[in-house]
């Protein structure tokens, strides 16, 4: 594998060859690398440079590199290729990778490419499933062994069909109806007596996932059981495909990115590259959503304007209380959203999570309340200010824990993404609660403040 410096050296060499009108030599430099590194080189080039190098690669080399490109570059290159060239390259790709490429094209372009592919059947099967389902990421051409076959017959079958490397981690056993009933390793098959029936050496406790299940459920199965491959079955339990570890890594990365972006109010197209105006347009929506919530907090402050006018020193601790509450709320929110995504917390035991986070909020609130109260008493020489600030801090830390837990769980209850807009709601809640408790308590004890 090449590091960033090596990649940049190849990029410079490729550009030099292209400047000399030598795309074949430039393609040779890319083809000499691992496909992932070759894709990294292409991603550093302009669109015209990418296409020139890509079209100079052989179909097999182009297929390998195309599978490793990010979605934007992948779709741009695929859309720019003549249909005949694209279909030849797609025929060299694994069906799940080919389906991903076609999914980035317009319906017209995808149908045209499929019509010219020699092996379009498996790809079309994948396109029938939602992109984010187990069926959408599986390899459909999995070799199934019959339970009544002998070890010798199974080995002969494998030699004849030559299964793909990435689908041969496990061997799956089916009955006469094609239902998945067992699994065994290639090692078990090789060392078994040639006349041994597969049903005698297979493990009947096979772990599988429904073809219609969400890809996150498949990812949890991989993590829970330490799998390298996971079979997919239809409603009748028939084996229809297999999900491999490399595909599930992509799922985990995509789902984690999606949750992080949504917590911050960003969409999945956000990137440090690209048009400044496009990035600004994408972010404006959630910033505009956040504006009324910020005005709500400002409205709470306005309601206590008279108190602030009489005791101006109260303004000193307002950002401290609101800021600490917001930070605590985001900590709890991040933990709960992650736990929901991993299946560690569901609606049935949400009260446990609420109780735990509530207790943490009380402990942290007492600690920070005492610190803030002491600072208020010593810094400004006003014990009453320290008391009000400390109690308000305690209340806001508890509120932050409750909001950070209940907001994502409530969104989950109504079928919405727990990460969606949770950050805006939680910070609004902590701002309103913090200001309300602080200024409300100060108003009640106004007579104890010096004028």
NUTOR-594092 format. One record per residue (C-alpha): residue in three letters; residue number from 0; x, y, z. Coordinates in steps of 0.2 Angstrom, whole numbers, plus 2048, in hexadecimal, padded with zeros to 3 digits. Last residue first. Layout:
N
r:k:x:y:z
ALA:NUM:X:Y:Z
...
This chain:
451
r:k:x:y:z
UNK:450:770:8ED:8E1
UNK:449:777:8DF:8EB
UNK:448:76E:8CE:8E7
UNK:447:764:8C6:8F4
UNK:446:753:8CE:8EF
UNK:445:755:8C7:8DE
UNK:444:754:8B5:8E5
UNK:443:744:8B0:8DA
UNK:442:74B:8BA:8CB
UNK:441:75C:8B1:8CD
UNK:440:753:8A0:8CD
UNK:439:74A:8A5:8BD
UNK:438:75A:8AC:8B5
UNK:437:764:89C:8B8
UNK:436:756:88F:8B5
UNK:435:74F:897:8A6
UNK:434:761:89B:89E
UNK:433:766:889:8A1
UNK:432:756:881:89B
UNK:431:754:88B:88B
UNK:430:767:888:887
UNK:429:765:876:88B
UNK:428:756:873:881
UNK:427:75D:87C:872
UNK:426:76D:872:873
UNK:425:763:862:873
UNK:424:757:867:865
UNK:423:765:86D:859
UNK:422:770:85D:85D
UNK:421:761:851:85A
UNK:420:75E:858:849
UNK:419:75F:847:841
UNK:418:76B:83C:84B
UNK:417:75C:831:851
UNK:416:756:82E:83F
UNK:415:743:82F:840
UNK:414:737:821:843
UNK:413:72D:829:850
UNK:412:735:81F:85E
UNK:411:746:822:857
UNK:410:743:835:858
UNK:409:73D:833:86A
UNK:408:74D:829:86E
UNK:407:758:836:866
UNK:406:750:844:871
UNK:405:74E:83A:881
UNK:404:760:837:885
UNK:403:769:848:881
UNK:402:759:850:888
UNK:401:75B:847:899
UNK:400:76D:84A:89A
UNK:399:76C:85C:895
UNK:398:75E:85F:8A2
UNK:397:769:857:8B0
UNK:396:778:863:8AB
UNK:395:76C:872:8AA
UNK:394:765:86F:8BB
UNK:393:776:86D:8C3
UNK:392:77D:87D:8BA
UNK:391:76D:887:8C0
UNK:390:771:882:8D2
UNK:389:783:887:8D0
UNK:388:77F:897:8C8
UNK:387:772:89C:8D5
UNK:386:77D:897:8E3
UNK:385:78C:8A0:8DC
UNK:384:782:8B0:8D9
UNK:383:77C:8AF:8EB
UNK:382:78E:8AD:8F1
UNK:381:792:8BE:8E9
UNK:380:7A5:8C2:8EA
UNK:379:7A6:8C3:8D7
UNK:378:7B4:8B7:8D5
UNK:377:7B2:8AE:8E5
UNK:376:79F:8AA:8E6
UNK:375:79D:8A8:8D3
UNK:374:7AC:89C:8D2
UNK:373:7A6:892:8E1
UNK:372:795:890:8D8
UNK:371:79D:88B:8C8
UNK:370:7A7:87E:8D0
UNK:369:799:878:8DB
UNK:368:78D:877:8CC
UNK:367:79A:86E:8C2
UNK:366:79C:860:8CF
UNK:365:789:85F:8D3
UNK:364:784:860:8C0
UNK:363:791:852:8BC
UNK:362:789:847:8C9
UNK:361:777:84B:8C4
UNK:360:77B:84A:8B2
UNK:359:783:839:8B4
UNK:358:773:833:8BE
UNK:357:768:839:8B0
UNK:356:773:830:8A3
UNK:355:770:820:8AD
UNK:354:75E:822:8AF
UNK:353:75B:827:89D
UNK:352:765:818:897
UNK:351:75B:80D:8A2
UNK:350:74B:815:89D
UNK:349:74F:811:88A
UNK:348:74E:7FF:88D
UNK:347:73F:7FB:882
UNK:346:743:809:876
UNK:345:754:802:871
UNK:344:766:805:877
UNK:343:775:7FA:872
UNK:342:76F:7F8:861
UNK:341:77F:7FF:859
UNK:340:775:80E:852
UNK:339:76C:811:862
UNK:338:77C:810:86C
UNK:337:784:81D:860
UNK:336:775:829:861
UNK:335:775:827:874
UNK:334:788:82B:876
UNK:333:787:83A:86B
UNK:332:778:841:874
UNK:331:780:83F:885
UNK:330:78F:848:880
UNK:329:785:855:876
UNK:328:77A:858:885
UNK:327:78A:85B:890
UNK:326:791:868:884
UNK:325:780:871:883
UNK:324:77F:872:896
UNK:323:790:878:897
UNK:322:78D:886:88B
UNK:321:77C:88B:892
UNK:320:784:88D:8A4
UNK:319:794:895:89E
UNK:318:78B:8A1:892
UNK:317:780:8A7:8A0
UNK:316:78D:8A9:8AD
UNK:315:793:8BB:8AA
UNK:314:781:8C1:8A6
UNK:313:77C:8C0:8B8
UNK:312:788:8CE:8BC
UNK:311:77B:8DA:8B5
UNK:310:770:8D9:8C4
UNK:309:762:8E5:8C1
UNK:308:762:8E5:8AE
UNK:307:764:8D2:8AE
UNK:306:754:8D0:8B9
UNK:305:74A:8DC:8AE
UNK:304:750:8D2:89E
UNK:303:749:8C2:8A5
UNK:302:73D:8BF:897
UNK:301:74A:8C4:88B
UNK:300:756:8B6:890
UNK:299:748:8AA:88D
UNK:298:745:8B2:87C
UNK:297:757:8B0:877
UNK:296:756:89D:87A
UNK:295:747:89D:86E
UNK:294:751:8A8:862
UNK:293:75F:89A:862
UNK:292:751:88D:85D
UNK:291:74B:899:850
UNK:290:75D:89A:848
UNK:289:760:887:849
UNK:288:755:883:83B
UNK:287:75E:890:830
UNK:286:76E:888:835
UNK:285:767:878:830
UNK:284:762:87E:81F
UNK:283:772:889:81C
UNK:282:77E:87A:81D
UNK:281:77A:873:80C
UNK:280:77A:884:804
UNK:279:78B:888:80B
UNK:278:792:878:805
UNK:277:78C:87C:7F3
UNK:276:792:88E:7F4
UNK:275:7A4:888:7FA
UNK:274:7A4:87B:7EC
UNK:273:7AE:86B:7EF
UNK:272:7B9:864:7FC
UNK:271:7B8:863:80F
UNK:270:7A9:859:80C
UNK:269:796:858:80F
UNK:268:78C:84D:804
UNK:267:785:843:812
UNK:266:77B:852:819
UNK:265:781:85D:827
UNK:264:777:862:837
UNK:263:785:85E:843
UNK:262:77D:84E:84A
UNK:261:778:84A:838
UNK:260:78A:84A:833
UNK:259:790:83F:841
UNK:258:781:833:83D
UNK:257:785:832:82A
UNK:256:797:830:82D
UNK:255:795:821:838
UNK:254:788:819:82C
UNK:253:794:81B:81D
UNK:252:7A3:814:827
UNK:251:799:806:82D
UNK:250:792:802:81C
UNK:249:7A3:803:814
UNK:248:7AA:7F7:821
UNK:247:79B:7EC:81D
UNK:246:7A0:7EA:80B
UNK:245:7B2:7E5:80F
UNK:244:7AB:7D8:81B
UNK:243:7A1:7CF:80F
UNK:242:78E:7CE:80D
UNK:241:787:7BD:806
UNK:240:779:7B9:7FA
UNK:239:768:7B1:7F7
UNK:238:767:7A3:803
UNK:237:755:79E:806
UNK:236:74D:7A1:817
UNK:235:73C:7A3:810
UNK:234:73C:7B6:813
UNK:233:74C:7B7:809
UNK:232:75E:7B4:810
UNK:231:76E:7BD:811
UNK:230:77E:7B4:816
UNK:229:78B:7BE:821
UNK:228:79E:7BE:81D
UNK:227:7AD:7C1:827
UNK:226:7A4:7C0:838
UNK:225:7A9:7C6:849
UNK:224:798:7C1:851
UNK:223:792:7D2:858
UNK:222:79B:7DD:84C
UNK:221:796:7D4:83C
UNK:220:784:7D3:842
UNK:219:784:7E5:847
UNK:218:789:7E9:835
UNK:217:77B:7DF:82E
UNK:216:76F:7E8:839
UNK:215:776:7F9:832
UNK:214:773:7F3:820
UNK:213:761:7F3:824
UNK:212:758:7E2:822
UNK:211:750:7DD:811
UNK:210:75B:7CF:80D
UNK:209:759:7C8:81F
UNK:208:769:7C5:828
UNK:207:772:7B4:82C
UNK:206:77B:7AB:83A
UNK:205:77C:799:838
UNK:204:779:78D:847
UNK:203:779:77D:83C
UNK:202:78C:77C:83C
UNK:201:791:771:82E
UNK:200:79B:761:830
UNK:199:78E:753:82F
UNK:198:782:75D:824
UNK:197:790:75E:818
UNK:196:790:74B:815
UNK:195:7A1:743:818
UNK:194:7A8:738:809
UNK:193:7B7:743:806
UNK:192:7BC:742:819
UNK:191:7BD:754:81F
UNK:190:7CD:75E:81E
UNK:189:7C8:768:80F
UNK:188:7B6:76C:814
UNK:187:7BB:771:826
UNK:186:7C8:77C:81F
UNK:185:7BC:785:813
UNK:184:7B1:789:822
UNK:183:7A0:783:825
UNK:182:78E:78A:825
UNK:181:77D:783:828
UNK:180:76A:782:824
UNK:179:767:790:817
UNK:178:758:78C:80D
UNK:177:75A:787:7FB
UNK:176:74B:77C:7FA
UNK:175:756:76C:7F9
UNK:174:75F:772:809
UNK:173:76D:77F:80A
UNK:172:77F:77F:810
UNK:171:78A:78F:810
UNK:170:79D:78F:80E
UNK:169:7A6:79D:817
UNK:168:7B4:7A8:812
UNK:167:7B1:7A4:800
UNK:166:7A7:7B4:7FB
UNK:165:7B7:7C0:7FA
UNK:164:7C1:7B4:7EF
UNK:163:7B3:7B2:7E2
UNK:162:7AD:7A0:7E0
UNK:161:7B5:795:7D3
UNK:160:7A6:78C:7CC
UNK:159:7AE:77B:7C8
UNK:158:7BB:77B:7D6
UNK:157:7AE:77F:7E2
UNK:156:7A2:771:7DB
UNK:155:7B1:764:7DD
UNK:154:7B4:769:7EF
UNK:153:7A1:767:7F3
UNK:152:7A1:756:7EB
UNK:151:7B0:750:7F5
UNK:150:7A9:757:805
UNK:149:799:74D:801
UNK:148:789:755:7FC
UNK:147:779:752:807
UNK:146:779:763:80E
UNK:145:77A:76C:7FD
UNK:144:787:779:7FA
UNK:143:783:78B:7F6
UNK:142:78F:796:7EC
UNK:141:78B:7A8:7EE
UNK:140:787:7B3:7DE
UNK:139:77C:7C0:7E7
UNK:138:78B:7CA:7EF
UNK:137:782:7D5:7FC
UNK:136:781:7E8:7FE
UNK:135:76F:7EC:7F8
UNK:134:768:7DC:7FF
UNK:133:76E:7E1:811
UNK:132:764:7F1:80E
UNK:131:76B:803:80B
UNK:130:76A:803:7F8
UNK:129:758:7FC:7F9
UNK:128:757:7EB:7F0
UNK:127:752:7E9:7DD
UNK:126:763:7F0:7D8
UNK:125:76B:7E0:7DF
UNK:124:761:7D5:7D4
UNK:123:766:7E0:7C5
UNK:122:778:7DE:7C9
UNK:121:776:7CB:7CA
UNK:120:76E:7CA:7B9
UNK:119:779:7D7:7B0
UNK:118:787:7CB:7AB
UNK:117:78A:7CF:799
UNK:116:787:7E1:79B
UNK:115:780:7EB:78C
UNK:114:76E:7ED:793
UNK:113:775:7F1:7A5
UNK:112:77F:800:79E
UNK:111:76F:807:795
UNK:110:764:804:7A5
UNK:109:771:80D:7B0
UNK:108:773:81C:7A4
UNK:107:760:81E:7A3
UNK:106:75D:81C:7B6
UNK:105:76A:82A:7B9
UNK:104:77B:824:7C0
UNK:103:780:822:7D2
UNK:102:777:811:7D4
UNK:101:780:80A:7C5
UNK:100:790:80C:7CE
UNK:99:78A:804:7DE
UNK:98:782:7F6:7D4
UNK:97:793:7F2:7CC
UNK:96:79B:7F1:7DE
UNK:95:78D:7E5:7E3
UNK:94:78F:7DB:7D3
UNK:93:7A2:7D9:7D5
UNK:92:7AA:7E2:7C7
UNK:91:7B0:7DC:7B6
UNK:90:79F:7DD:7AE
UNK:89:79E:7EF:7B4
UNK:88:7AE:7F3:7A9
UNK:87:7A6:7EC:799
UNK:86:796:7F5:79D
UNK:85:79F:806:79F
UNK:84:7A9:804:78F
UNK:83:798:800:785
UNK:82:78F:80F:78E
UNK:81:79C:81C:789
UNK:80:7A5:822:799
UNK:79:7A1:833:7A0
UNK:78:793:82D:7AC
UNK:77:79E:81F:7B3
UNK:76:7AD:82C:7B6
UNK:75:7A2:839:7BF
UNK:74:799:82B:7C9
UNK:73:7A9:824:7D0
UNK:72:7B0:834:7D3
UNK:71:7A1:839:7DE
UNK:70:79F:828:7E6
UNK:69:7B1:826:7EC
UNK:68:7BC:81B:7E1
UNK:67:7C1:80A:7E7
UNK:66:7B5:800:7DB
UNK:65:7BB:80A:7CD
UNK:64:7CD:805:7CF
UNK:63:7C9:7F2:7CE
UNK:62:7BD:7F4:7BF
UNK:61:7CA:7FF:7B6
UNK:60:7D7:7F2:7B8
UNK:59:7CB:7E4:7B1
UNK:58:7C6:7EF:7A3
UNK:57:7D8:7F4:79E
UNK:56:7DD:805:7A3
UNK:55:7DF:813:796
UNK:54:7CD:819:799
UNK:53:7D0:81C:7AB
UNK:52:7E0:827:7A7
UNK:51:7D7:832:79C
UNK:50:7C7:833:7A6
UNK:49:7D1:837:7B6
UNK:48:7DA:845:7AD
UNK:47:7CA:84D:7A6
UNK:46:7C2:84C:7B8
UNK:45:7D1:854:7C0
UNK:44:7DE:849:7C9
UNK:43:7E0:845:7DC
UNK:42:7D2:839:7DC
UNK:41:7DB:82F:7CE
UNK:40:7EA:82C:7DA
UNK:39:7DF:826:7E8
UNK:38:7D6:81A:7DC
UNK:37:7E7:813:7D8
UNK:36:7EB:811:7EA
UNK:35:7DB:807:7ED
UNK:34:7DE:7FD:7DD
UNK:33:7F0:7F8:7E4
UNK:32:7FC:801:7D8
UNK:31:804:7FB:7C8
UNK:30:7F4:800:7BF
UNK:29:7F5:812:7C3
UNK:28:807:813:7BC
UNK:27:801:809:7AD
UNK:26:7F3:816:7AA
UNK:25:7FF:824:7A9
UNK:24:809:81A:79C
UNK:23:7F9:818:792
UNK:22:7F4:82A:794
UNK:21:804:830:78C
UNK:20:7FF:841:785
UNK:19:80F:849:78C
UNK:18:804:853:799
UNK:17:7FC:842:79D
UNK:16:80D:83B:7A1
UNK:15:811:849:7AC
UNK:14:800:848:7B5
UNK:13:803:836:7B8
UNK:12:814:839:7BF
UNK:11:80E:847:7CB
UNK:10:800:83B:7D1
UNK:9:80C:82D:7D3
UNK:8:817:838:7DF
UNK:7:807:83E:7E8
UNK:6:802:82C:7EB
UNK:5:814:828:7F2
UNK:4:813:837:7FE
UNK:3:801:832:804
UNK:2:807:820:808
UNK:1:806:812:7FC
UNK:0:800:800:800
